Amino acid sequence: MDIVYIRDLKVDTIIGIYDWEREVRQTVSLDLEMAFDISEAARTDNIEYTLNYKAVAKRLIAFIESSEFLLVETMAERAAAIVREEFSVSWLRLRLSKPGAVRGSRDVGVIIERGERPAKGAAAMSAGV
């Protein structure tokens, strides 16, 4: 299984349950690991055959910047759904953190996995290798 990843994608948004959180933009950070067969992209050196991580990042930034969620859980679910549906990602692990949300900690958040994680070698078998 191949993984395309994005680490520490920072986005400012309205997130939180407290009144003061509804009035100020806070930074959230996303880490994504996305299953994607990169063998054709590597063979052809053509971006058309890979998962364009810049396009994924731009889409998530636009979505999160314009959203206003109470819970990081909801934001994580919606972001994962966008990646899976719009970019044909069969499996992903998404970590969404809210830096500074708890005094004394660097950050808090959730890690979710969605979709069917491909078995090792599944991409090679489907490609006839």
N, C-alpha and C positions, 0 to 999 in steps of 0.2 A: 504494500500500500504506500502510495506517495502522499506526502503532506505539503500543502502550501500553507504558509502561516503569515500572520500579522501580529506583531507584538507591540504593546503599549500605545495603542491608538487612542489619543486623548481627544475628548470632545466635551464642549461645554453645553450644559442642558439644565432644564428644570427637573429636579429629582428629589423626592423626599416627602415625608408625611407631616412634618412640622410646618406651621404657618410661615416661619422665616425662610424655610427651604423653598416655598412656593413663590418667593419674591426675589430670589437671587440665583444666578446661574452657577452651577457647580461643575467641576471637571470629573468626568468618569473616564476610566481607562479600560480598553478591551484588548484581550489576547484571543486570537482565533487560530485553530488548527483545522484545516479543511482537507478531507480526502479528495484527491483528484489524480487521475492517471496522467502523468506528465510525459510518458514515453514518446508520444507522437510529437509533442512540442520539442523535446530534446533531439529527436531524430531529424526534424525538419528545420529547427531553429526559427520557428514561426509562432508568434504570440497567439495566433488564431486558434491554436490547439491546446492552449493552457488556460488555467484559471487566472484571470487578470486581477492580481491583488490590488492594483491601484483603483480599478473600477469598483471592487468590493468595498474598499476603504471609503471612496468618495460617496458611494450609496449609503453606507452606514453613517457617515458624518452628516449627510443631508437629513437622513431620517432622525437621528438622535438630536441634532441641533434644533429641529422643529417640533420635537416631542415634549410632553410634560407628563411624566409618570410619577406615581407615588412610590412604587417599589422597583428595586433593581431586578427583581425576579421577572416582572412584567416586561421591562425593557430588554432583558436578556432573551426571553422567549420570542419577542417580536423581531429582534435583530437576527436571531437564529433562523426564524422562518423566512425572512427576506433572503438571507444567504442561500438557504436550501432551495427555495422556490425560484428565485430570479437568476441564480448562477449554477443551477443543476448540481449542487453539492449533495452527495448521498449521505455523508456523515460529517459532523463537526463537533469540536469541543470549543466552547466559548467561555471565557473568564471575563466577567464584568466586575470591576472594582470601583469603589467610591473612596478615594483617598481622603484621609482626615475625618472620616465620619465618626470614629470612636477615638476619644482621647487616649493617647498612649499606644495606638496602633498605627502602622503605616497606611493600611487600608482595610476595607471589609468588602464583601461582595458574594457573588455566586459563581460556581463553575457548573455548566450544564453540557451534556452530550446529547445530541439529537441525530436520529437516523441510524442506519445499519452500518456498523463499522465493517469495511471489507476485510476479508481474510487475507493473510499474507499470501502473495502469489496470485491472488484473484485477478489483478490487472494484467499480469503476464499471461495467465491462462486465457482470458477473454481476448487478448490481442493475438493469440495463437503462437506465443513465444515458447 
